Amino acid sequence: AIWMTQSPSLVSASTGDTVTISCRSSQDIITSLAWYRQKPGRAPELLISAASTLFSGVSSRFSGSGSGTDFTLTISGLQSEDFATYFCQQYYSFPWTFGQGTTVDIK
Amino acid sequence: QVQLLQSAAEVKKPGASVKVSCKASGYNFRDRAISWVRQAPGQGLEWMGWLSAYNGGTSYAQNFQDRVNFTRDISTSTAYMELRSLSIDDTAVYYCARGSYFDTWGQGTPVTVSS
């Protein structure tokens, strides 16, 4: 199985800040990577697929980059609804796997 | 709009089985696969496996391979996940999700396993 490792596990930030979250895969997954945001008590929501393609309706303050084994999610100008947990997921090969999550909380 | 609607919360005893449904609407059900993902309390996301809505083919994560079964009913655009031999550690919210990257999620079905 492909292991997905996110860092950091927790980041404290303020509204308006820019936050960067890293996701590393244990094998080359080309660009078969998605990012999700999960608010407390809710199902996850897709933000980005194919490492850098913004999902329809998602704010342009979210951006993704990377290929191979190293990927980044950047949130520019944090809004109140962005204080949540973020997960990366590889869909390059079965079993599909998630990172352990990164929580963005209020500083 | 595209929607996945899951069945209601369940409470089960250890050793029992649970069957969760996921009814799709707003798209051609056979066009997209369905995955099942679970989340234990305070934990991350765990992919359980994949169901081809087109032909019923499946791929299960190794952790669940011996005691999970995915099926679908084309006539009602509904996918099902059955998990057998439940233990306390299976207490979680179970989600269905569409596609390979998951663009649509069900609302989640809480399953509590308690004696």
Boltz contact constraints between the chains, C-beta under 6 A:
constraints:
  - contact:
      token1: [A, 34]
      token2: [B, 101]
      max_distance: 6.0
  - contact:
      token1: [A, 43]
      token2: [B, 95]
      max_distance: 6.0
  - contact:
      token1: [A, 43]
      token2: [B, 105]
      max_distance: 6.0
  - contact:
      token1: [A, 43]
      token2: [B, 108]
      max_distance: 6.0
  - contact:
      token1: [A, 46]
      token2: [B, 103]
      max_distance: 6.0
  - contact:
      token1: [A, 49]
      token2: [B, 101]
      max_distance: 6.0
  - contact:
      token1: [A, 87]
      token2: [B, 45]
      max_distance: 6.0
  - contact:
      token1: [A, 91]
      token2: [B, 100]
      max_distance: 6.0
  - contact:
      token1: [A, 91]
      token2: [B, 101]
      max_distance: 6.0
  - contact:
      token1: [A, 94]
      token2: [B, 59]
      max_distance: 6.0
  - contact:
      token1: [A, 95]
      token2: [B, 61]
      max_distance: 6.0
  - contact:
      token1: [A, 96]
      token2: [B, 47]
      max_distance: 6.0
  - contact:
      token1: [A, 98]
      token2: [B, 45]
      max_distance: 6.0
  - contact:
      token1: [A, 100]
      token2: [B, 44]
      max_distance: 6.0
  - contact:
      token1: [A, 101]
      token2: [B, 44]
      max_distance: 6.0
